[in-house]
């Protein structure tokens, strides 16, 4: 995942990497998406290909060693873009999410996540809904790490008003938002109805700020199990500009908490 960012920064194709490593193009692609782990010797070859030195070379070697451990998101069936998002979240220094349909995934209670999974995939079986919920909840473990990323979210007020799973589930979800907003490193803002129409190109998107050796990452969460992603500098800069505009329009921390609490009291 991080390796694909290094490759694209240098204007190389997957085929170039495959040739350098002496593997097939399909194998090189699976290595980049995290479906297969890099050997340490492959990391050494990549460090030479990307002209990395010092700490950057050490970091790439460490990432290769980590990729061989087959982390949990590499062991479940996922769309490549979602798998990449989860992998990048582990290395992210900060996370921004805008949400206009459902609560941000990293802040959902299990019951709310399950209600969302059932509603957004109406033909899914109970096992599929449970699996999707398990993945959503496991993603949240990144916020409990010693070096957890900072998290900033902007939530449209309609998300607070739109029920999911019934009053009890929704009330617990709103209280969970307030609890999380008081944790260090987490900022939750609400975009109130009074703002009116505001700039946005999609209903849910995430921007990850990553270590300096790789570009930042943009992910658009769709109302299906798949999503769109990119780490192209121009696109990420544009999405970050939109994120800043949304934050400027949104209520501040205290005002947001008060609005969330008012919705909880009315349930």
C-alpha positions in Angstrom: 0.0 0.0 0.0 2.7 2.5 1.0 4.8 0.9 -1.7 2.3 2.0 -4.4 2.7 5.6 -3.2 6.5 5.4 -3.5 6.1 4.0 -7.0 3.7 6.6 -8.2 5.7 9.4 -6.8 8.5 8.4 -9.1 6.3 8.0 -12.1 6.8 4.2 -12.4 4.3 1.6 -13.5 3.5 -1.7 -11.8 5.3 -3.4 -14.7 8.5 -1.5 -13.9 8.4 -2.8 -10.3 7.7 -6.3 -11.5 10.7 -6.3 -13.8 12.9 -4.9 -11.1 11.8 -7.6 -8.6 11.8 -10.4 -11.2 8.1 -11.3 -10.6 5.0 -11.2 -12.7 3.0 -8.0 -13.0 0.0 -9.6 -11.2 2.3 -10.6 -8.4 3.7 -7.1 -8.1 0.1 -5.8 -8.0 -0.8 -8.2 -5.2 2.2 -7.1 -3.2 1.2 -3.5 -3.5 -2.4 -4.1 -2.4 -1.3 -6.1 0.6 -2.7 -9.4 -0.6 0.9 -10.8 -0.4 3.7 -9.7 1.8 7.1 -8.4 0.6 10.3 -10.3 1.3 12.9 -8.2 3.0 15.2 -8.7 0.0 12.5 -7.3 -2.2 12.3 -4.2 0.1 16.1 -3.8 -0.4 15.6 -3.9 -4.1 12.8 -1.4 -3.9 14.8 1.0 -1.7 17.5 1.0 -4.5 14.9 1.5 -7.2 13.3 4.4 -5.4 16.7 5.8 -4.4 15.9 5.7 -0.6 18.6 6.1 2.0 19.0 6.3 5.7 15.8 6.3 7.8 13.6 6.0 4.7 15.4 2.7 3.7 15.0 1.4 7.3 11.3 2.3 7.3 10.7 0.4 4.0 12.5 -2.6 5.4 10.4 -2.5 8.6 7.2 -2.2 6.5 8.2 -5.2 4.5 8.8 -7.2 7.7 5.4 -6.1 9.0 3.7 -7.0 5.7 4.8 -10.6 6.1 2.8 -10.9 9.3 -0.5 -11.2 7.4 -2.4 -8.6 9.5 -6.1 -9.1 10.0 -7.3 -6.9 7.1 -5.1 -9.1 4.7 -6.9 -12.2 5.8 -10.5 -11.2 5.1 -12.4 -10.7 1.8 -12.3 -6.9 1.0 -12.3 -4.6 -2.0 -8.7 -3.5 -2.7 -9.5 0.2 -2.0 -11.0 -0.6 1.4 -8.1 -2.9 2.3 -5.7 -0.1 1.4 -7.7 2.4 3.5 -7.4 0.1 6.6 -3.7 -0.5 6.0 -3.0 3.2 5.6 -5.0 4.0 8.7 -2.4 2.0 10.7 0.4 4.3 9.5 -1.6 7.6 9.4 -0.6 10.6 11.5 -4.0 12.1 11.2 -7.4 11.2 9.8 -10.1 13.6 8.5 -13.6 12.3 7.6 -16.7 14.1 6.3 -20.0 12.3 6.7 -23.4 13.2 5.3 -25.2 9.9 5.3 -24.0 7.8 8.2 -21.7 8.3 11.3 -18.0 8.2 10.5 -16.9 4.5 10.6 -14.2 5.1 13.3 -16.9 6.5 15.6 -19.8 4.0 15.1 -21.0 1.8 17.9 -21.4 -1.9 17.0 -25.2 -1.7 17.0 -25.2 1.4 14.8 -22.6 -0.2 12.4 -24.7 -3.3 12.2 -27.9 -1.3 11.4 -26.0 0.6 8.7 -24.6 -2.6 7.2 -28.1 -4.1 7.0 -29.6 -0.9 5.5 -26.9 -0.3 2.9 -26.8 -3.9 1.6 -30.4 -5.0 1.7 -29.7 -8.3 0.1 -26.9 -9.3 2.4 -27.2 -12.4 4.6 -26.9 -12.2 8.4 -23.4 -13.6 8.2 -22.4 -11.0 5.7 -23.8 -8.2 7.8 -22.0 -9.5 10.9 -18.7 -9.8 8.9 -19.0 -6.2 7.7 -19.8 -5.0 11.2 -16.8 -6.9 12.6 -14.5 -5.2 10.1 -15.9 -1.8 10.9 -15.4 -2.3 14.7 -11.9 -3.7 14.3 -10.9 -0.6 12.3 -11.6 1.4 15.4 -8.7 -0.3 17.2 -6.4 2.2 15.5 -7.7 4.9 17.9 -6.5 2.9 20.9 -2.9 2.6 19.8 -0.1 4.3 21.8 0.6 6.4 18.8 -3.0 6.8 17.6 -3.6 9.2 14.7 -5.4 12.5 15.3 -9.0 12.3 14.2 -11.1 15.3 12.9 -14.6 14.7 11.6 -17.3 16.9 10.1 -20.8 15.4 10.4 -23.8 16.9 8.6 -26.7 17.5 11.0 -28.9 15.2 8.9 -26.8 12.3 10.2 -27.9 13.1 13.7 -31.5 13.4 12.6 -31.5 10.2 10.5 -32.2 7.2 12.7 -30.5 3.8 12.5 -31.5 0.7 14.5 -34.2 2.4 16.5 -34.2 5.0 19.3 -32.1 3.1 21.8 -29.4 2.4 19.3 -29.4 6.0 18.0 -29.3 7.4 21.6 -26.3 5.2 22.5 -24.6 6.3 19.2 -25.1 10.0 20.0 -23.8 9.6 23.5 -20.8 7.7 22.1 -20.0 10.7 19.9 -20.0 13.0 22.9 -17.7 10.6 24.8 -15.3 10.3 21.9 -15.2 14.1 21.4 -13.7 14.4 24.9 -10.8 12.2 24.1 -7.5 13.9 23.4 -6.7 14.2 19.7 -10.3 13.9 18.5 -12.4 16.8 17.2 -16.0 16.3 16.2 -17.9 19.1 14.4 -21.4 19.3 13.1 -22.5 21.1 10.0 -25.9 22.6 11.0 -28.9 22.9 8.7 -28.7 26.7 9.1 -25.5 26.7 6.9 -27.7 25.8 3.9 -26.0 24.4 0.7 -22.3 24.0 1.1 -19.4 22.6 -1.1 -18.9 18.9 -1.3 -18.6 16.4 -4.1 -19.5 13.2 -2.3 -21.5 12.1 0.8 -18.6 10.5 2.7 -14.9 11.0 2.3 -11.7 10.4 4.2 -8.2 12.0 4.0 -5.2 10.4 5.7 -2.1 12.3 6.4 0.8 9.9 6.1 4.5 9.9 6.9 6.6 12.1 4.7 8.0 9.2 2.5 4.5 8.7 1.0 1.8 11.0 -0.3 -1.4 11.6 1.6 -4.4 9.4 0.8 -8.0 10.2 -0.2 -10.8 7.6 0.1 -14.5 8.2 -0.9 -16.8 5.8 0.9 -19.7 4.8 -1.3 -23.1 3.4 -0.3 -21.8 -0.1 -1.3 -19.0 -2.2 0.0 -16.5 -0.6 -2.4 -15.0 2.8 -2.6 -12.8 5.1 -4.7 -9.3 6.1 -3.6 -6.3 8.0 -4.8 -3.0 9.4 -3.5 -2.5 11.9 -6.4 -1.2 15.1 -5.0 -3.5 17.4 -6.9 -6.6 15.5 -6.0 -5.7 15.2 -2.3 -4.9 18.9 -2.2 -8.3 19.8 -3.6 -10.1 17.5 -1.2 -8.1 18.9 1.7 -9.2 22.4 0.6 -12.9 21.2 0.7 -12.2 19.7 4.2 -10.9 23.0 5.5 -14.0 24.8 4.1 -16.3 22.4 5.8 -14.6 22.8 9.1 -14.8 26.6 8.8 -18.6 26.3 8.2 -19.2 23.8 11.0 -20.0 24.5 14.6 -17.2 24.5 17.1 -16.5 21.6 19.5 -18.8 22.9 22.3 -21.6 23.9 20.0 -21.4 20.5 18.2 -21.6 18.6 21.5 -24.6 20.7 22.6 -26.4 19.9 19.3 -25.6 16.2 19.5 -26.9 16.1 23.1 -30.2 17.8 22.1 -30.8 15.1 19.5 -30.1 12.4 22.2 -32.5 14.0 24.6 -35.3 14.1 22.1 -35.2 10.3 21.4 
